[in-house]
Amino acid sequence: MNLSQHNQFSSKASQLLSWGHWFTFANIGLALFISLSYLFADSPPTSFMGITYMLVTWLSHTSFIAFLAFVLTVFPLSLIFPYPRHIRGMAAVIATFGASLLTLDAYVYVNLGYHLSTSALPEIISLLWHRLTSSPALTTLFAGGIVLLILGFQLVASNLTWRHLARLKQFKFARYASSFLVICFALSHSIHIWADANLKFDVTKQDNVLPLSYPTTAKSLLAKNDLLDIETYKQAHSVKINNQNINYQIPTPLEKCEDYTQANIDIFVFETDQQLADFISENKGLHKTEQFLQPTNHSDMLFSLVYGLPAFYKVAIIEEHTLPAWQSQRRSIEVSGIDELSFINDQAHTNSAIRVISGSKVVSPRDNTTQIFAFSLVNDTQEVVSTSTLYSSDKRISKVEGLIQPSDLIATSVGQYLNCKAIAKQTMLGVNLYKKKDNMGVNYSQGVVIAYKKDRITLIDSDGNFKNISAAEGFSIEQGLDIPFLVQSIKKLKTFTQ
């Protein structure tokens, strides 16, 4: 039996494994550099433990991902195919792909707030396509430059570690560094267990910052976006979604409405279905839709109807008696039967373009009314939101696919009927129904974030719990959190806080 070939084979494999560890150390350094962007993508932790957890998790988790990539790719190749020149080349290509993928994930996370996933594929493609089409030459050059730069780093690291392998073996750095990273890994998990048990949201809100880390929960998602009143939770063990101290920012400067169209819009809100039916019988030719989604809290619903915003901003706006940002002399609004918003009438003009009338009396539309909306309040106290019937003089509204919210009515009135599309889009979260492209939306009522996508409505309540319900039937849907969609919804909800 010829043992020399076997020994030569083992020697090459041993050399490659030793080289692979140093090559992995080089890539750990690169991965740590790239992953720094994750740490600056969100609001930083404020406590000492939160900062400590962020640093040790960044060091250990990123290193673990890089090492795991080596174990799953380069390591088995070195055992099966121990030819140094070929393995080093393949390792450089594999590492380039991995580092490029990490860079792409970091870019997506910074811009969208979540990592690469199949569920988020449409949003990711939209982001990349927008970037490419807005500046194709610069984007191609920049992306290609990053990949070439990473490939250059990998080739240099591969060659240097192989050429100086004998000298590197004499260093004790690897042993100490490995021990330090293992300690960081154990410490990060210990801190997370402690924080989870002791309600330390400054730690647990970092669950999904790094790729392939802890799955995001409803509570950590809300905490990460500063929507939890953590002090209340500590005192009463009841998380409250926090909108008491938000700073409502009116967008400035406001867009101009050069193509303003004169129109009169009457919006009738009745207390009962019977009153609505009486109104419909007296005003023929109105078209109906069954997909009108409104909060069961009447005050929240009326606020959203008038301002085109979720009730997340209600406290801040009413306390300051802030007028609708879109309102002007030509776009004046008058409210009737809404006591807490009566201050708006102080700035109303004669024959206001928009009237919102709430009450039990069946009032006739103005003679010169261009468009009419009519619906009744929902009285389902078991749920936060419920669907009802909306009537409109505009036949096109009845053909809109998907759910319609109260904020969409005022957005359509200003954006379409008064022809001030830019202002409606700039100052409201309601959607101009003529421009509605997707069946998604967000609202807020009674301390609950309400996000809908097609027929599914996701409710994240004041305890940080969530549930999915069917918009059409109202039954519960057993389905997990759609993190990309909820991140987008929460970002949209907070549009006017910064």
C-alpha positions in Angstrom: 0.0 0.0 0.0 1.4 3.4 -1.0 1.1 5.7 2.0 2.9 8.7 0.5 0.0 9.8 -1.6 -2.4 9.4 1.4 0.0 11.5 3.6 0.3 14.1 0.9 -3.5 14.3 0.6 -3.9 14.7 4.4 -1.2 17.3 4.5 -2.9 19.4 1.8 -6.2 19.1 3.5 -4.7 20.1 6.8 -3.0 23.1 5.3 -6.2 24.2 3.6 -8.2 23.9 6.8 -5.6 26.0 8.6 -5.7 28.5 5.8 -9.5 28.5 5.9 -9.6 29.6 9.5 -7.4 32.6 8.8 -9.4 33.4 5.6 -12.6 33.2 7.7 -11.1 35.7 10.3 -10.5 38.1 7.4 -14.1 37.7 6.3 -15.3 38.2 9.9 -13.6 41.6 9.8 -15.3 42.4 6.5 -18.7 41.2 7.8 -18.4 43.3 10.9 -17.6 46.4 8.8 -20.6 45.8 6.5 -23.0 45.0 9.4 -22.2 48.3 11.1 -24.9 49.8 8.9 -27.6 47.7 10.8 -26.6 49.4 14.1 -27.2 52.9 12.7 -30.4 52.0 10.8 -32.7 52.3 13.8 -32.9 54.5 16.9 -30.0 53.4 19.2 -30.6 51.8 22.7 -30.5 54.3 25.6 -29.5 52.0 28.5 -26.1 50.6 29.4 -27.4 47.1 29.1 -29.0 47.9 25.7 -25.7 49.3 24.4 -23.8 46.3 25.8 -26.2 43.9 24.2 -26.0 45.7 20.9 -22.2 45.5 20.8 -21.7 41.9 22.0 -24.5 40.7 19.7 -23.0 42.5 16.7 -19.6 40.9 17.4 -20.7 37.4 18.1 -23.7 37.0 15.8 -21.9 38.5 12.8 -18.9 36.3 13.4 -21.0 33.2 13.8 -22.7 33.8 10.5 -19.3 34.2 8.7 -17.9 31.1 10.4 -21.1 29.1 9.6 -20.8 30.1 6.0 -17.2 28.7 6.0 -18.3 25.5 7.7 -21.0 24.9 5.1 -19.1 25.8 2.0 -15.3 26.0 2.1 -14.7 23.4 4.8 -16.4 20.4 2.9 -14.8 21.5 -0.4 -11.4 21.4 1.3 -11.9 17.8 2.4 -13.4 16.6 -0.9 -11.2 18.6 -3.3 -7.9 19.5 -1.5 -6.2 21.5 -4.3 -5.0 24.8 -2.8 -5.1 27.0 -5.9 -8.6 25.9 -6.9 -10.0 26.0 -3.4 -8.6 29.5 -2.8 -10.2 30.7 -6.0 -13.6 29.1 -5.3 -13.5 30.4 -1.7 -12.9 33.9 -2.9 -15.9 33.7 -5.2 -18.1 32.1 -2.6 -17.1 34.7 0.0 -17.7 37.5 -2.5 -21.2 36.3 -3.1 -21.8 36.0 0.7 -20.4 39.5 1.4 -22.4 41.0 -1.5 -25.6 39.4 -0.3 -24.9 40.8 3.2 -24.4 44.2 1.6 -27.7 44.0 -0.3 -29.5 42.9 2.9 -28.0 45.8 4.8 -29.2 48.2 2.0 -32.7 46.7 2.1 -32.8 46.9 5.9 -31.7 50.6 6.0 -34.3 51.6 3.4 -37.2 49.3 4.2 -36.6 48.2 7.8 -36.6 44.4 7.2 -34.3 41.8 5.8 -34.3 39.8 2.5 -37.2 37.4 2.4 -39.5 35.8 -0.1 -42.6 37.5 1.6 -41.0 40.9 1.0 -39.9 40.2 -2.6 -42.3 42.6 -4.3 -41.2 45.5 -2.1 -37.5 44.7 -2.5 -37.8 44.5 -6.3 -39.7 47.8 -6.3 -36.9 49.4 -4.2 -34.1 48.1 -6.4 -36.0 48.9 -9.6 -36.7 52.5 -8.5 -33.0 52.9 -7.6 -31.9 51.5 -11.0 -34.3 53.5 -13.1 -33.7 56.8 -11.3 -30.0 56.7 -12.1 -29.1 53.6 -14.1 -25.5 54.5 -14.9 -24.5 55.6 -11.4 -26.4 52.7 -9.7 -24.7 50.1 -12.0 -21.3 51.6 -11.5 -21.8 51.8 -7.7 -23.1 48.2 -7.4 -20.5 46.8 -9.7 -17.8 48.7 -7.9 -18.8 47.3 -4.6 -18.8 43.7 -5.9 -15.4 44.2 -7.5 -14.0 45.8 -4.3 -15.2 42.8 -2.3 -13.8 40.4 -4.8 -10.4 42.2 -4.7 -10.5 42.0 -0.9 -11.2 38.3 -1.1 -8.4 37.6 -3.5 -5.8 39.6 -1.5 -7.0 38.0 1.8 -6.8 34.5 0.2 -3.3 34.9 -1.2 -1.8 36.7 1.8 -3.1 34.2 4.3 -1.8 31.3 2.2 1.6 32.9 1.6 2.1 33.8 5.2 0.4 30.7 6.7 3.5 29.5 8.5 4.0 32.8 10.3 0.3 33.2 11.1 0.3 29.8 12.8 2.7 31.2 15.3 0.3 33.9 16.4 -1.9 33.3 19.5 -4.3 35.9 18.3 -6.7 33.4 16.8 -7.0 31.5 20.0 -7.8 34.6 22.1 -10.1 36.1 19.5 -12.1 32.9 19.2 -12.4 32.7 23.0 -13.5 36.3 23.1 -16.2 35.8 20.4 -17.5 32.6 22.2 -17.8 34.7 25.4 -19.7 37.4 23.5 -22.0 34.8 22.0 -22.9 33.4 25.4 -23.2 36.8 27.0 -25.5 38.1 24.3 -27.9 35.2 24.7 -27.8 35.5 28.5 -28.6 39.2 28.3 -31.5 38.4 26.0 -33.0 35.8 28.3 -32.7 38.2 31.2 -34.2 41.1 29.3 -37.1 39.0 28.0 -37.9 37.9 31.5 -37.6 41.4 33.0 -39.4 43.3 30.2 -36.3 45.2 29.1 -37.5 46.4 25.7 -34.3 48.4 25.1 -32.7 45.0 24.6 -35.6 42.9 23.1 -36.5 45.6 20.5 -33.1 44.7 18.8 -34.3 41.1 18.1 -34.4 41.4 14.4 -31.8 44.0 13.7 -29.1 41.6 12.5 -29.9 39.0 9.8 -30.8 35.4 10.9 -31.3 36.5 14.5 -34.3 36.3 16.8 -37.7 36.4 15.1 -39.6 39.7 15.6 -42.6 39.8 17.9 -45.4 42.3 18.0 -44.0 43.8 21.2 -40.4 44.2 19.9 -41.7 45.6 16.6 -43.7 48.3 18.5 -40.8 49.0 20.9 -38.4 49.4 18.0 -40.6 52.0 16.5 -41.2 53.8 19.8 -44.9 52.9 19.9 -44.8 51.4 23.4 -45.3 53.3 26.6 -42.7 51.2 28.4 -43.0 53.0 31.8 -46.7 52.2 31.9 -45.8 48.6 31.2 -43.3 48.5 34.0 -45.8 50.0 36.5 -49.0 48.2 35.5 -47.7 45.2 33.4 -49.8 46.5 30.6 -48.1 47.8 27.4 -49.8 50.8 26.0 -49.2 51.9 22.4 -47.9 55.4 23.0 -49.4 58.3 21.2 -49.6 60.7 24.1 -46.4 62.6 23.5 -46.1 62.6 19.7 -45.1 65.8 18.0 -47.4 66.3 15.0 -45.5 68.0 12.2 -47.4 69.8 9.5 -45.5 69.2 6.2 -43.9 72.3 4.8 -43.8 74.0 2.4 -47.2 73.0 1.1 -47.6 72.1 -2.5 -49.5 74.6 -4.6 -52.9 73.7 -6.1 -52.7 75.4 -9.5 -55.5 73.3 -11.1 -58.1 73.9 -8.4 -61.6 72.9 -9.5 -64.7 74.4 -7.8 -66.8 71.7 -6.2 -69.1 71.1 -3.3 -68.9 67.9 -1.4 -71.4 66.8 1.4 -70.5 63.9 3.7 -73.4 62.6 5.8 -72.8 60.4 8.9 -75.9 59.0 10.5 -76.3 57.4 13.9 -78.4 54.4 12.8 -78.9 52.3 9.7 -82.5 53.4 9.6 -81.6 57.0 9.3 -79.3 56.2 6.5 -82.0 54.2 4.8 -84.4 57.2 5.0 -81.8 59.4 3.5 -81.2 57.0 0.6 -84.9 56.7 -0.1 -85.1 60.5 -0.5 -81.9 60.8 -2.6 -82.1 58.3 -5.5 -79.2 57.4 -7.7 -76.6 56.8 -5.0 -74.2 53.8 -5.4 -73.2 51.6 -2.6 -70.2 49.6 -1.6 -70.0 47.0 1.2 -66.3 47.3 1.9 -66.3 50.5 4.1 -63.9 49.9 7.0 -64.4 52.2 10.0 -63.3 52.2 13.6 -66.0 51.4 16.1 -64.9 54.4 18.2 -67.0 57.2 16.7 -64.7 60.0 17.9 -61.7 58.3 16.2 -63.7 57.7 13.0 -64.9 61.3 12.7 -61.4 62.6 13.3 -60.0 60.4 10.6 -62.9 61.5 8.3 -62.2 65.2 8.7 -58.4 65.2 8.8 -57.6 62.3 6.5 -55.3 61.0 9.3 -55.4 58.1 11.8 -56.5 58.9 15.4 -52.9 58.4 16.3 -52.6 62.2 15.9 -55.9 63.1 17.5 -54.6 64.1 20.9 -51.9 66.3 19.6 -54.1 68.0 17.0 -57.2 68.6 19.3 -55.1 69.9 22.2 -53.5 72.6 19.9 -56.7 73.2 17.9 -54.7 72.6 14.8 -56.6 73.0 11.6 -56.4 70.5 8.8 -53.2 71.2 7.0 -54.9 71.0 3.6 -57.5 73.6 4.4 -57.5 77.0 2.8 -60.0 79.7 1.8 -61.0 77.7 -1.4 -60.7 74.3 0.3 -62.7 75.3 3.4 -64.4 72.6 5.5 -67.4 73.0 7.8 -68.4 70.3 10.4 -71.8 69.9 12.1 -72.5 67.6 15.0 -68.9 67.0 16.0 -68.4 69.0 19.2 -64.7 68.2 19.7 -63.8 69.5 16.2 -66.1 72.5 16.3 -63.1 74.8 16.4 -62.6 74.1 12.7 -65.8 76.1 12.0 -64.0 79.3 13.3 -62.0 79.3 10.1 -64.8 78.0 7.8 -66.0 80.2 5.0 -69.5 80.9 3.6 -70.6 78.0 1.4 -67.6 75.8 2.3 -66.4 73.4 -0.3 -66.7 70.4 2.0 -69.4 69.8 4.7 -69.3 66.9 7.2 -72.7 66.5 8.9 -73.0 64.0 11.7 -76.2 63.4 13.6 -79.6 61.8 13.6 -81.5 64.3 11.5 -81.9 63.6 7.8 -80.5 66.7 6.2 -80.8 67.4 2.5 -77.7 68.0 0.4 -77.1 71.5 -0.9 -78.6 72.4 -4.2 -75.2 72.9 -5.8 -73.6 69.8 -4.4 -71.2 68.1 -6.7 -70.6 64.8 -4.8 -72.3 63.1 -1.9 -71.1 60.5 0.6 -73.4 58.9 3.2 -72.9 56.1 5.8 -74.0 55.2 9.3 -71.9 54.7 12.4 -71.1 51.1 13.4 -72.0 50.0 16.9 -70.0 46.8 17.3 -68.4 47.2 20.7 -66.6 43.8 20.4 -64.2 44.8 17.7 -61.9 47.8 17.1 -63.0 48.1 13.4 -65.9 46.8 11.4 -67.1 47.0 7.8 -70.3 48.7 6.8 -72.1 50.2 3.7 -71.0 53.4 2.1 -73.2 55.3 -0.4 -71.8 57.7 -3.0 -73.0 59.8 -5.9 -69.8 58.8 -7.7 -70.4 55.5 -9.4 -66.6 55.0 -9.7 -66.3 54.8 -5.9 -68.5 51.8 -5.9 -66.2 50.0 -8.3 -63.1 50.5 -6.2 -61.6 47.2 -5.3 -60.7 46.4 -1.7 -61.4 48.3 1.5 -62.2 52.0 1.8 -61.5 54.0 5.0 -63.1 57.3 6.2 -59.7 59.1 5.6 -60.0 58.0 1.9 -63.2 60.1 1.5 -61.6 63.4 2.4 -58.5 62.5 0.5 -60.6 61.8 -2.6 -62.6 65.0 -2.0 -59.6 67.3 -1.9 -57.4 65.3 -4.3 -59.9 64.5 -7.0 -63.0 66.6 -6.8 -61.1 69.8 -5.9 -58.2 68.7 -8.1 -55.5 69.2 -5.5 -53.8 65.9 -5.7 -50.4 66.9 -4.5 -51.7 68.6 -1.4 -53.9 65.6 -0.5 -51.0 63.2 -0.9 -48.7 65.5 1.1 -51.0 66.2 4.1 -53.0 63.0 4.5 -52.6 59.3 4.9 -56.0 58.7 3.3 -55.9 57.5 -0.3 -57.4 59.3 -3.3 -59.6 56.4 -4.5 -59.2 57.4 -8.1 -55.4 56.7 -7.6 -55.7 53.6 -5.4 -53.2 51.0 -6.7 -53.0 48.4 -3.9 -55.4 47.1 -1.4 -53.4 48.1 1.7 -53.8 50.7 4.4 -53.1 51.6 8.1 -55.2 53.2 10.8 -55.2 53.6 14.6 -58.0 53.5 17.2 -58.4 52.8 20.9 -54.6 52.3 21.2 -54.6 49.6 18.5 -52.6 49.7 15.3 -54.8 48.6 12.4 -53.2 47.5 9.2 -55.0 45.8 6.3 -53.7 44.0 3.2 -56.4 42.7 0.9 -59.0 40.9 3.0 -56.7 40.4 6.0 -56.7 42.9 8.9 -53.9 42.8 11.4 -54.6 44.3 14.9 -51.8 44.9 17.3 -53.4 45.8 20.6 -52.4 47.7 23.7 -50.7 44.5 25.2 -48.4 44.1 22.2 -50.5 41.1 21.1 -51.8 40.7 17.6 -54.5 38.9 15.7 -55.5 38.6 12.1 -59.2 38.8 11.0 -61.1 38.6 7.8 -62.4 42.0 6.6 -65.3 40.4 4.7 -66.4 37.8 7.3 -64.9 39.0 10.6 -63.5 35.6 11.6 -60.0 35.1 13.0 -57.2 34.0 10.7 -54.5 31.8 12.1 -51.5 33.4 10.5 -48.2 34.7 11.7 -46.9 38.3 11.6 -46.1 39.7 8.2 -43.1 41.6 9.4 -42.3 43.5 6.1 -45.9 44.6 5.7 -46.2 45.7 9.4 -42.9 47.6 9.3 -44.2 49.5 6.2 -47.5 50.2 8.0 -45.9 51.5 11.1 -43.6 53.8 9.2 -46.6 55.1 7.3 -48.5 55.7 10.5 -45.6 57.8 11.8 -45.2 59.9 8.7 -46.1 63.2 10.4 -44.1 62.7 13.6 -40.8 63.8 12.3 
